[in-house]
Structures are given as structure tokens and as C-alpha cells.
Amino acid sequence: MNEEKKAKYRRKRHKIYIKNKKQKERMAYINSLPIIQAVSFLDNKLFLKIFKTERKNIIKKFMRGMSRLGDGYVWAILSLYFFISGIPNASLYFTRAIISVFLSIITFLYIKKFVRRLRPYKKHFKKPFMLPPDIHSFPSGHTMVSFAMSMSMGTYSINTAIIFYIIAILIGYSRIFVGLHYPFDVIVGIIIGTIISFINNIAFYLITGLPILGHI
């Protein structure tokens, strides 16, 4: 019985080894492509221009705070504001936003696991201003969720759009500023989060009649 367990364990380890080997070979090929090398070169240059360890403490604290807001606190507060303000169909807007966020989280977790891009502060041997939630950099999950929320709820009106998108932009920028992401991570997070949420908005319009872009 013990021999069977050992053999099963060895087979499992071998499968994991083969899977990791194929993953490394696939990523080595992707990273060798000229367009990827060009983007990576530009990404590194921009990151080092934005992330500087000698920043003033007050600016560091502000950016850390903005980055922390991306954990979900600010979106919970703004969602509560929707209900307190008596905005029509507030529960539908909230449900639409929750679905967009859920889809965004699933998407960025899968992409991160597939791409496995090293955090920029590790590559450049820098000390970040705050610790990351995981080891992978691409894409920026905080940014993706922020723009998914902004497309889902922020587009209710001009005023809400201004509030949501200013916060989302600051969160995205802060992720580079504190040393956790490359600019390209954030840009892709913006694009994918917006696309996911926009498609979800269309689905809600077809099912419930909720306006795709609110009352803008």
C-alpha cells in the first residue's frame, strides 16, 4: 500500500514538473518575441522613472493609502452612497458591479498564473513602499477591479463618473508608484477591466433594461 502511495506521489510530482517545464518554455518563447522585448524595455524605463525610493514620506503615505483603497474599501463606501442617496435601481447597479468585479478577479488570477511576470521591485532589486498580495505582476488586479467598478457604477452620471474614474486612475498609478507593478500591467488592467464590465453592462441591459452607461 505504501509503495502504491509513493508511486502515485511520484507520478503527481512528475506531472507538475512537466507542466512547469512547458510553462517556462512557453514563456521563454513569448519573451523572445521582438514586440514583447520592446514593450518590456519601455516598461522598465517608465517604471524606474515613476518608482523612486527617495520620495518624500508624505507622498509615499498618500500613494500607499490610495493603493490600499484599491483593496475594496473605497468601492464599498461608494456603493453604500448609491443606496443612501436613493439612486434609482441602486440594487441593480450594485449587482452589476459585483458580477463585473467577480469576473475581473477570476480573469486576472488566471492571467497571473499563466504569465507569471515577476514584480518589478524584485527584478530591479528595489524595496517597495508596501508588500504585494501575491508574487505575480501582470496584470494589475487592483486596477482591473477599479475600472470594472467605474464602468459598472461610475457611469451612472457625470458626477459619479468623475469621482469613480479619478479614484481608479489614482489607484492604478499608485500601484506603479509603490513599486508593485509595471505601467503595462496597469494599462492592460484598465483595458481588460473596462471590457469585462462593458460586456456585463450590455448583458444587464438586455436582461433588465438597465442603461449601459447609466444616465450620462
C-alpha positions as CSV (number, residue, x, y, z in Angstrom):
1,M,0.0,0.0,0.0
2,N,2.8,2.4,0.9
3,E,4.5,1.6,-2.4
4,E,1.3,2.5,-4.3
5,K,1.1,5.8,-2.5
6,K,4.8,6.5,-3.2
7,A,4.3,5.6,-6.9
8,K,1.2,7.9,-7.1
9,Y,3.1,10.7,-5.4
10,R,6.0,10.3,-7.9
11,R,3.6,10.4,-10.9
12,K,1.9,13.5,-9.5
13,R,5.3,15.2,-8.9
14,H,6.3,14.3,-12.5
15,K,3.2,15.8,-14.0
16,I,3.8,19.0,-12.0
17,Y,7.4,19.0,-13.2
18,I,6.4,18.6,-16.9
19,K,3.7,21.2,-16.6
20,N,6.1,23.8,-15.1
21,K,8.7,22.9,-17.7
22,K,6.2,23.5,-20.5
23,Q,5.2,26.8,-18.9
24,K,8.8,28.0,-18.7
25,E,9.4,27.0,-22.3
26,R,6.2,28.8,-23.4
27,M,7.1,32.0,-21.6
28,A,10.7,31.9,-22.8
29,Y,9.4,31.8,-26.4
30,I,6.9,34.7,-25.7
31,N,9.6,36.8,-24.0
32,S,11.9,36.3,-27.0
33,L,9.4,37.9,-29.4
34,P,10.6,41.4,-30.6
35,I,7.4,43.1,-29.7
36,I,7.5,41.7,-26.2
37,Q,11.1,42.7,-25.8
38,A,10.3,46.3,-26.9
39,V,7.4,46.6,-24.5
40,S,9.5,45.2,-21.7
41,F,12.3,47.6,-22.4
42,L,9.9,50.6,-22.4
43,D,8.1,49.2,-19.3
44,N,11.3,49.0,-17.3
45,K,12.3,52.6,-18.3
46,L,8.9,54.0,-17.3
47,F,8.8,52.1,-14.1
48,L,12.2,53.4,-13.0
49,K,11.1,57.0,-13.8
50,I,7.9,56.6,-11.6
51,F,9.3,54.5,-8.8
52,K,11.9,56.3,-6.9
53,T,12.9,55.3,-3.3
54,E,13.9,58.9,-2.3
55,R,10.3,60.1,-2.5
56,K,9.0,62.4,0.3
57,N,7.3,60.5,3.1
58,I,4.0,62.4,2.8
59,I,3.8,61.4,-0.9
60,K,4.6,57.8,-0.1
61,K,1.9,57.7,2.6
62,F,-0.7,59.2,0.2
63,M,0.1,56.7,-2.5
64,R,0.1,53.8,-0.1
65,G,-3.3,55.0,1.1
66,M,-4.6,55.2,-2.5
67,S,-3.2,51.7,-3.2
68,R,-4.9,50.3,0.0
69,L,-8.2,51.9,-1.2
70,G,-8.0,49.5,-4.1
71,D,-8.4,46.6,-1.8
72,G,-12.1,47.3,-1.9
73,Y,-12.7,49.8,0.9
74,V,-13.5,52.8,-1.3
75,W,-15.8,50.9,-3.6
76,A,-17.8,49.6,-0.6
77,I,-18.2,53.2,0.6
78,L,-19.3,54.5,-2.8
79,S,-21.7,51.6,-3.2
80,L,-23.2,52.4,0.1
81,Y,-23.6,56.0,-1.1
82,F,-25.7,54.7,-4.0
83,F,-28.2,53.2,-1.6
84,I,-28.2,56.1,0.9
85,S,-28.8,58.6,-2.0
86,G,-31.8,56.7,-3.2
87,I,-30.4,56.4,-6.7
88,P,-33.0,54.6,-8.9
89,N,-32.1,50.9,-9.5
90,A,-29.3,51.1,-7.0
91,S,-29.5,47.4,-6.2
92,L,-29.2,46.5,-9.9
93,Y,-26.2,48.8,-10.3
94,F,-24.6,47.2,-7.3
95,T,-25.4,43.6,-8.6
96,R,-23.9,44.5,-12.0
97,A,-20.8,45.9,-10.3
98,I,-20.3,42.8,-8.1
99,I,-20.5,40.5,-11.2
100,S,-18.0,42.6,-13.1
101,V,-15.6,42.5,-10.1
102,F,-16.1,38.8,-9.7
103,L,-15.3,38.2,-13.4
104,S,-12.3,40.6,-13.2
105,I,-10.9,38.7,-10.2
106,I,-11.2,35.3,-12.0
107,T,-9.6,36.8,-15.1
108,F,-6.6,38.4,-13.5
109,L,-5.9,35.4,-11.3
110,Y,-5.9,33.1,-14.4
111,I,-3.7,35.5,-16.4
112,K,-1.2,36.0,-13.5
113,K,-0.9,32.2,-13.1
114,F,-0.4,31.8,-16.8
115,V,2.1,34.7,-17.4
116,R,3.9,34.7,-14.0
117,R,5.6,38.0,-14.5
118,L,8.0,38.9,-11.7
119,R,7.2,42.0,-9.7
120,P,9.3,45.0,-10.9
121,Y,10.8,45.7,-7.5
122,K,12.2,42.2,-7.4
123,K,13.7,42.4,-10.9
124,H,15.3,45.7,-10.1
125,F,16.3,44.7,-6.6
126,K,14.3,47.6,-5.0
127,K,12.4,47.8,-1.8
128,P,8.7,48.6,-2.4
129,F,6.7,51.0,-0.3
130,M,4.3,48.3,0.6
131,L,4.1,44.5,0.3
132,P,2.2,42.8,-2.6
133,P,-0.8,40.4,-2.1
134,D,0.9,37.8,-4.4
135,I,4.2,37.2,-6.3
136,H,3.0,37.9,-9.8
137,S,2.8,41.3,-11.5
138,F,0.8,41.1,-14.8
139,P,-1.9,42.4,-15.0
140,S,-2.7,44.8,-12.1
141,G,-5.7,43.2,-10.3
142,H,-6.4,46.4,-8.3
143,T,-6.5,48.4,-11.5
144,M,-8.7,45.9,-13.3
145,V,-11.2,45.9,-10.5
146,S,-11.2,49.7,-10.1
147,F,-12.0,50.2,-13.7
148,A,-14.6,47.5,-13.8
149,M,-16.3,49.2,-10.8
150,S,-16.1,52.6,-12.6
151,M,-17.7,51.2,-15.7
152,S,-20.4,49.4,-13.8
153,M,-21.4,52.1,-11.3
154,G,-19.4,55.2,-12.0
155,T,-21.1,55.7,-15.4
156,Y,-24.4,56.4,-13.7
157,S,-23.9,60.1,-14.2
158,I,-21.3,62.7,-15.0
159,N,-20.7,63.4,-11.3
160,T,-20.3,59.7,-10.3
161,A,-18.0,59.1,-13.4
162,I,-15.7,61.9,-12.3
163,I,-15.5,60.6,-8.7
164,F,-15.1,56.9,-9.7
165,Y,-12.6,57.4,-12.5
166,I,-10.4,59.9,-10.6
167,I,-10.1,57.3,-7.8
168,A,-9.5,54.5,-10.3
169,I,-6.7,56.4,-12.1
170,L,-5.0,57.2,-8.8
171,I,-5.2,53.6,-7.6
172,G,-3.7,52.4,-10.9
173,Y,-0.9,55.0,-10.8
174,S,-0.2,54.2,-7.1
175,R,0.4,50.6,-8.0
176,I,3.4,51.7,-10.1
177,F,4.4,54.4,-7.6
178,V,4.8,52.0,-4.7
179,G,6.8,49.6,-6.8
180,L,4.4,46.7,-7.3
181,H,3.5,47.0,-11.0
182,Y,4.9,48.0,-14.4
183,P,3.0,50.6,-16.4
184,F,2.0,48.0,-18.9
185,D,0.4,45.9,-16.0
186,V,-1.8,48.9,-15.2
187,I,-2.7,49.7,-18.8
188,V,-3.7,46.1,-19.5
189,G,-5.7,46.1,-16.2
190,I,-7.6,49.2,-17.4
191,I,-8.4,47.7,-20.8
192,I,-9.5,44.3,-19.6
193,G,-11.4,45.6,-16.6
194,T,-13.3,48.1,-18.8
195,I,-14.1,45.5,-21.5
196,I,-15.3,42.9,-19.0
197,S,-17.6,45.5,-17.3
198,F,-18.8,46.9,-20.6
199,I,-19.9,43.5,-21.8
200,N,-21.5,42.8,-18.5
201,N,-23.4,46.2,-18.8
202,I,-24.7,45.1,-22.2
203,A,-25.9,41.8,-20.7
204,F,-27.7,43.6,-17.9
205,Y,-29.3,46.0,-20.5
206,L,-30.6,43.0,-22.5
207,I,-31.9,41.2,-19.4
208,T,-33.1,44.0,-17.1
209,G,-33.2,47.1,-19.3
210,L,-30.6,48.9,-17.1
211,P,-28.9,51.6,-19.2
212,I,-25.5,50.5,-20.4
213,L,-23.9,53.9,-19.4
214,G,-26.5,54.9,-16.8
215,H,-27.8,58.4,-17.3
216,I,-24.8,60.1,-18.8
